[in-house]
Amino acid sequence: MRLQRKHVLAAGVAVVAAATVAVGTGLGFADSAPARQSVCPGSITFSAEGGVPAATSNQFPVGTRLRVTNLDNDRSAEVTVVGPSGSCVLLNAAAMELVREPGKNVIRRNVVERVGDAVAQPGAGQPTGRPGAGQPGKVGDRPGAASPPATRPATGSACQGAITFFEEAAGPAATSNQFPVGTRLRVTNLDNNRATTVTITGPSGSCVLLNSAAMEQIREPGKNLVRNNTVEVLR
C-alpha cells in the first residue's frame, strides 16, 4: 500500500511540474521570442509638419524607409526620411496620428526598423516641390504663409536641428541622448529671442527634447517646433 501511494504521489508531482512548464511557456517565462532590435533608442515624438506620413532624422539620409511601431497598441507606420532633425526619428503629424494613443504626444515603448537597404528617391507622394513646401526647417506649408526671417547660424550650438517637446506635468526640464542626467542647458529660440534654462532629467531619442513647460517659455503661439535655435551647455 505504501509503495502504491509513493507511485501516485510521484505521478502527481510530475503532472504539476508539466503543467507549470506549460503555463510558464504560455506566459512568456520560457521560450520567449526575442524582442525586435530598434535602430533608434529612446522615446519618439512629432513635429507639426503637414503632408503625407514622413519623418526627419539625424542618423538616416533622405530617402531612408523606416517602420515605427508603438508597442503599447501594436500600431505601425512606414515613413520616408525627408530631411534632418535633432532626433534619431522625428515623425510628422500624419505619421504620429497612425501610431499614437489618444491624447499622447510621445511614444515611450517603440521599435524603429529600417525597411530595405536601398535609399528611395523622394517622389510625388513626398513633401517636396517648391522651396519650403513641407520640408524640415522651412515655412510655407500653408498657402499664404509668411516667409521666415533669414536664419541666423547657431554658432557654438551643442545640438543641431529642430527642437520639439513632450507632454509632462512638471517644471521646465528636458531629456537627451547626448547629455547625462543633471546637465544644465540654455535653449534659445532665435526667432523671438526667448530662452529657457533646463536640466536633463532622463534619456530620449533627441539631442534635447523639451518638456511642455520648457516649450511654453520659448515657443511662438501655435508652433510645436523651434527650428531656428541655439543650445548652450551651462558650466
N, C-alpha and C positions, 0 to 999 in steps of 0.2 A: 504493500500500500504506500509506504514512504517513497519507494522508488518511482512509483507511478506519479505521485504528487510532484516529485522533482522534475520529471519529464514535462508535466503540464505547466509547471512554473517556468521552466526554460523556454518552452514554446511560447508562453505568454510574453516573456521578455523580448523574444525575437520579433514578435508581431509588433509590439510597441516601438521597438527600435526602427523597424522598417517603416512604420507609419511616420515616425519623427523625421526620418530622412526624406520621405516623400513630401511631407508638409514643408520642410525646410527648403527643399529644392524649388517647390512651387512658389514660395515667398521670396526667393532670390538669395537664400542663405548659402546655397551651393550651386555650382554650375551657372553662376550669373553671367549673362552676356556682357562683355566688356563695353564700357561707355565709349561713344564715338569721340574721336580726338578733335577738339576745336582748334582752328588756326588762329583764333583771337581770344585772349583771356579777358576776364572782367565783364562788367555789365554793358548793355547796349542801349543806346538812346537814339534820338532822331533830331533832324533839323526841320525847319519849316519849308524846305524846298518843295515846289509843286512838281507836276509831271507824273509820268509812269513810275512804278516802283523802281528805285535805284538806290545807290549808296555812294559814299565817298570814303577814302581810306588813306592812312599814312604808311601802309605797308604794301598794298597791291596796286599795280599800274592800271591806268584807264583801260577798260575793256575786260578786266577780270570778272568772271562769273562766280558768285558766291551763293550758297544756300544758308539761310539763317533760320534756326529752329528755336522756338520758345518751348522749353522743356516743361513748363507748367501747364501748357494746353496742347502741346504737340502740333501747333500750327507753324507752317514754314512759308518762307518767301524766297524766291530766287531773284537775285538782283545783279545788275551790272555796275561795276565801279565806274563813275563818270568824272571823277576828279579827286583832288587831295582834300584832306581834313586833318584834324588833330587826333583822330581816333583810328583804331585798327579797322573798325567798320562803323560808320555813322549812317543810319538809314534815313531816307527822306520820308515825308509824311505818308505817302501812299504805301510804301513798304511797311512802315510801322503799323498801319491800320490792318495789314494782313496777318500780323503775328501778335499784336498786343492784347492784353486783357483789358476789359473796360475800365477806364479811369486811371490806368497805369501808364506812365511815360518812360519807364525804364524796365528792361528785361534783365533780371539778375541771373537766372538759370537759363543758359542758352548754349547752343552749339553752332559754330560757324564752319562750314565746309567749303572748300574750293571745288567748283564744278568744272571738270575737264582740265586740260593742261594748256590749251591754246587761249590766247587773249583775243576776245572778239573785238571787231571794229564797231564803234558806235554807229547805229543805223537809224532808220527813220523813226523807230519807236523810242529812241533815247532822247533825253533833253539836250539836244544840240541845236544848232541853227544860228540865228543872229547872235552877235556878241552879247553875252549876259543873259541869254534865254535859258533859264533852268540850270545854269552851271554854277557849281560852288564858288563862292567868293564874288558873285556878281549880283546885280539888282536888275530887274526888268522882266520878271516872270509875269507880272500883271500888265495888261495893256495900259499905257499911260503912266506907268510907274516912273518916278523921277530918277534921273541918272545919279549914281553915287558920287560923292566927292572923291577927288583923287586920293588914292590910298597912300598913306604915309608909311614908309618902311618901318617895321617893328624892330628897330636896331637893338641888338642885345636881348631880344625876347627869348625866354627859356623854353617856350613852346611855339610850334608853328601850326598854322591852320586855324579854322574857325573854332569858337568855343560855344558849347551849349550847356544844358543843365539837366538835373533830375529832381523829382519831387521828394522833399524831405522836410519833416516838421522839426526844424532845428535852426539855430543861428547860422549866420554866414559861414560856410565851410566848403570844402572841395575834396574830390578823390583824384587819384593819379596813378598812371602806370610807370611813371619815371621818378617820382619823388617819394621818399619814405614818410610814414605817418609822423606828424609833428612839424613837417616843413611848412614855413610860412611864405605865402606868395602874395604879391600885389598884382591884381589883374585890372587893366585899364582898357576901357572902350574908347578907342581913338576917334570915333565919330561924334562923341559927346563929352569926351574928357572926364567921364565919371569912372571912379576906381573903387575897388573893394579889396580888403585885406583878408585872406582866408588861411586856415590851417588845414593841411591834408589829414583826413580822418580815416582813410582806408584806400584800398586799391580800386581801380576801374580800368576800362579799356581806352582811356584818353590820357593825353599828357596832363591836362587839367579839365576836370568836369565839375562845374559849379553846382551847388545845391540851389533850390529855388530862392532862398533868402538872399544868397550872394548875387544871383542873377538879377533880382529885383533892384539891387543897388546900382547896377550898371547898364541894364538893358534899355533900349528905346521902346516906347509903347508899341505893343503888338508884335514885337520881334522876339523869336526864340533862339536867335543865333547872333553871336558877336563875331563878325568876320574880321574887322579891322581892329586888332588888339595888340597889346603887349603884355607879357608875363614876366615879372621880376621875382627873383628869389631874395627874400629878406634875410640878411645875416643877423 
